[in-house]
Amino acid sequence: MPPQPAVPAPSAVPNPVEAPATAPPAIKIDELLVRVVQVFTLNAGQQMTNATGFFYLQDGYLHLITNRHVVINEPTQHRPDGLALRLHVDANELTKTNDIQIPLYDNGAPLWKEHPQHGAAADVVAVPVNDPQVMANHFVSAFKPEDVLSNDQGLPIGQDVLILGFPLGFHDTVHNLAIVRNATIASVYPVPFKGEPYFLTDARLHRGTSGSPVIAKLPKATGVVGEFVPAWYVLGVHSASLDVSNRDPSQDEPLGLNCAWYAALLKDIVTAAPATLPADEPVAPPPVETPAVAQTPTPTAPAVSTAKKDWKPEGPPDDNTVIVNLL
C-alpha cells in the first residue's frame, strides 16, 4: 500500500488575549461644583455644626463666603473658633480629598469681615483664606467679581435659579459634591426687599444650606456687538427661611420663602477691615471643658444646629417677618 501522507497535527488554537485593563475615564464636572464647600464649625478642634460656603477671589485675595450666623450667633451662644473644609485634590479622582482648617480669631480678635455699612445686620461674612497654596494644591475654583450680577441689572419676574449646598449635611459623600436645588426668585430683583439688601427665593430648603450661593445661567456679552454666551452668575447668598409670626398653622402652610443677600455686597465686604465685637461681647470663644482630641472633622455624621428664630431682618416696627431656620 502506498505510503499515506502524514496527517498534519491540528494547529494550536491560541487562547484569546485579554485586553489590558484600563482605568475608567475621569468624570468631568462643572467647575462651579468645586467653588462650593461644606463648612464645619469647630471649637477647640471639635465639630459643632455644618453649613455651606463658597470661594470668592478678588484682587488676588481668596475668601470663604458664608453667613455671619455660621461664624457667630450671639442669641444662641454659638461661637466657634475655626472652620474646617474638605477639598478635592485631584480633578481626575474626585474621591481624593484633604481637610484644611481656617481660624476665626487671631489673639482673640475676629478675622472675618462684615459689610462696612450694614455690619452684623447683613448675614454675610468673608473669612480670609491666608494659605497661598490652597488653590495650587487642591482642585478648587472661585467666583470672581465679574461673576457677580450687578444690582443695576434686572431679571424677569420668576427667574429660575439654582442653590448649591449641603441640606442637613446630606451630599455625595463618596465624591464630596454638593446638592443642587431648583428655586425661583420670589421678589422683584434687584429691588431691596423691605428696604434691606436681600431678595426672596421660593424653594424647599433646609438647615445646612446657610451660606449657599444662589446662581443663574444668563447671557454674557463677548465683546462683539450683539454676541452673547451663556455664563453662570452668582446673584446672592442664601441665609435662612422666612415666615410670618401671625400664621395660623391649623389653616395655613409655611410660606416656603427664603432670604438671600445680594452678592453685590461681596466686593465691599472683602475689602473691609476685620469685624469688631461689641464691648459687652466676649472677644474669643468660651473655653470647652473637654480637651480637643480631633484636628479634622468627621463629616459622616454632621451635627446640625437647632437654632430657630434667633435672627430677624431689619424692618418697620410692625414687620411680622420671622426667621424659622438657621444653619
N, C-alpha and C positions, 0 to 999 in steps of 0.2 A: 504494500500500500504506500502510495507516495506520501512523503512526509507532509504533515499538516502544518500550516503556518501557525506560528506561536500566537496565542491569544494575548493581545496586549492587556496588561494589568489595568484595571479601572483607575482612571486618574483620581487622585485625591481631591476631594471637594473641600476647599478651604473653609474654615469657619468664618461666618460673617464678622467683619471687623466693626466693632462698636465705635461710633463716633465719639471723639474725645468730649468729656464733659465741659460744658461752657457755663460760665456764670450767667444768671438771668440778667436781662438788660436792666440797667438802672432806671428807677422810677423818677421821671422828671415831674417836678411840681412847680406850681406858680410861685415865683419869688415872694409874692405877697404873704404866703404862709409862714415864711421864716422871718417876717417882720413882727409877728405876734408871738408872745411868750406867756407861759403860765408863770404867775408870780406867787411865791411862798413867802409869807411874812414870818420873821424869826425874832425870838427873844433869847439872848444868850445861847444861840445855836439851835434852839428848839423850835420846831414848827408850830405856828399859831393858826393861821388861816391861809386860804388861797384866793387869788383873784386873777386878773388879766392885765397885761401891759403890752406896749409896742415900742419899737425903737424909732427914734427921730434924730436925724443928723442935720445940723445947721452950723455953718461956718467952721466945719471940721470938728465940732464937738458932738459927741454921742450922748443922748439922754434916753432914759426909760420913761415913757409917759404912762401914768396910771391915775387913779383917783386919789384925792387927798385923804379920804377916809380909809384908804388902804394903808397909808403910812402913819396916820394918826387919827384917832376918833375920840375926842375928849369925852363926850357923854357916856361912852361905854368903857372908858379907860383902856382903849386899845392903843398901845404904844410899843410897837415892835422896834427893835434897834437895828434891823437889817432886813434885806430881801435876798431871796435865792431864786435863781433862774436855771432852767435846764435847756441847754442849747445844743443844736446839731453841730457835728464836727466834720461831716463828710457828705457832700452833695450827692454822692453815688450810693451811700449807705445810710439811710435815714434812721436806722436803729441805733447808730452810734451817737452818744450824747456826752456832754460834760456839764457839770454843775459849777456855777460861779455864784459868789456872794457879793452883795453891794451894801456897804454900810449906809445907815441913815443919819448917823451923828458923827461929829468929829469933836472930841473933848467935850461932849455934852451939848454941842450946838448942832441944830438941824442942818443937813446937807441938801435937802430937797428945795426946789424953787416953786414959788407960787406966783400968780399973776400980780404985777406991780400995782394995779389999780383995784382989782376985786379981792385979792388976798385969799383968805380962807373961805370967803363966800363962794368962790368958784371951786368946784370939787375936781380940780385938775392940778397935778403937780408934775414936775420934771425932775427926775433923780439922775444926777451925773453918773456916767459910766466912765470912770477915770482910768481904766486899764486900756492902754492904747492898742493892745494886741487882741482885744475881744473879737473884732471883725476879721482880723487876719487869721486867727486860729480857729474860727468857727464858721459854719455855714449859716450866716445870718445876713439880713438886709435891713434897711431902714427907710422910712419915709423921709422926704426932703421938703424944703419949703415949696418947691414947685409942684409937689403932690397935694398940697393943701388947697382946698377950694376957697377962694376969697369970698368975703362977706358981701361983696358988691355983685356977685353972680347969683341970680335967682335960679330956681329949679321948678319944674312943673309940679302942680298940685298932685300929691300922692306918689311922688318919686320913689321908685324901688331902690332899696339899699341892702347891703349885707352887713352883718355884725359878727365878727370873728372873736371867739373867746372860749372859755372853759366852764360851761354851766355846771354848777355843783361839783366842779373838778373833773367832770366827765370829758374824755377826749380819746384819741387814738394813742393808747399808752405804748404800743409797740413802736410806732413811728414818730411819737411826740408831736402830733399835729392837732391843731385847734378844731373846734366845731364851727360850722358856718350856718348862721340863721338868716332867714329872709325877714325883711321888715319894710315898712313904708314910712315916709316922713308924714307925721300927723299934724304938724303945724305949718305955718307959712314960712318957707325958707327964702331969705335969710333974716326974717323979722325976729328980733329977740322976744322970746315968749314971756309975756307979762313984764316986759322991760328988762329981763335978765338975759345974759349971753348964752342961752341954751335953746334947743328946739326939741320937739317931741317926736318919738317914733312909736309905731304901732307894731308890736311884736311880742311873742311869748318868750320872755327871758327869765333867767334865774340868777340866784346868787352865784358868785364865781365869775360872772361876766363884767364885773366892775372894772373899768379901765379898757374895755374893748374898743377898737376903732370902728367907727361907722363909715363905710366906704361905698362908693358907687362908681360904675364904669361910665364915663362921659366923654364926649368928643373933645379932643385936644388939638389945637392949631399946630401945624407942622412948620409954619414959616412961609409956606406957599399960599398965596391968596386963594381962599376958598377951599383949601385942603385940610382935612381933619382926620385924625386917627383915634380909635378908642383907647382910653387910658384910665387907670384906677386913680381916684382921688379920695383922700380922707376928709370927711365932712365934719366929724365930731368925735367925742369921747363919751361912750355910754357911762352913766353914773348910777342910776337907780330906777326902780319902778315907781310910778306915781298913782295916787288915788285921791279921793276926796273924803274928808272927815265925816261928812254928814250922809254917807251912803248907807242905805239900809240893806244889810246882807240878805235879808229874807225876801227882798224884792228886786235887788239889782246886783248883777255880777260886777267884779272889779273892772275898772276902766281898761286895763290891759295896755296902758300907755307908759312910756319910759322917757327919761330925761337924758339928753346928750348935749354936752357943752361944745360950743363951736370950736372947731380945730384951728380957726384963725387966731385963737388966743395963744397958740403954742409959740409963735415967733417972739412974743413979748415975755412969755414965761421963761424960756430957756436963756434969755439974756439978762434976767433979773438976778439980784443977789439972793443968796440962800435965805430961806424963811426964818422968821423970828417968832418965838412963842411969847404969849402974854406973861407978864411978870408973875402972875399967880399960878402959872402952869409949870410943872417940872420941866427942866431943860433936857432931861435924859430919861429913858425908860426906867420904871421902878425895878429893883432887883428881884430875881426869882429865887425861891427857896431851894429848888433842886438845881445842882450844878449842871452845866451843859455837857451832854455826852455825845451829841451828834453834830457834825460840822456841815453835813449836807442834808437836804430834805428827803423825806421818803414819800414820794407822791402816790404810792399805791393806795393809800387811804387818807386823802387830803382832808384836813379839818376845814369846816365851813363856818363862817361867822353866823350867829343867830341874831345879830343886832337888827332892830327894827325901829322905824320912826324916830331916829336919833339925829337926823339932819333934815333941815327944811329949807327949800329955796326961799330967797327973799321975795317979798311981795307986799301988797297992801295989807293993812291990819285985818280986813275981813276975808283974806285969802284962806280958803279951806283946803289947799293943796297939802298933802302929806306924803312922806316917803314911806313906802311899805317894804322896801327890800334894799339892803346894802351888803356889799361884798358877795 
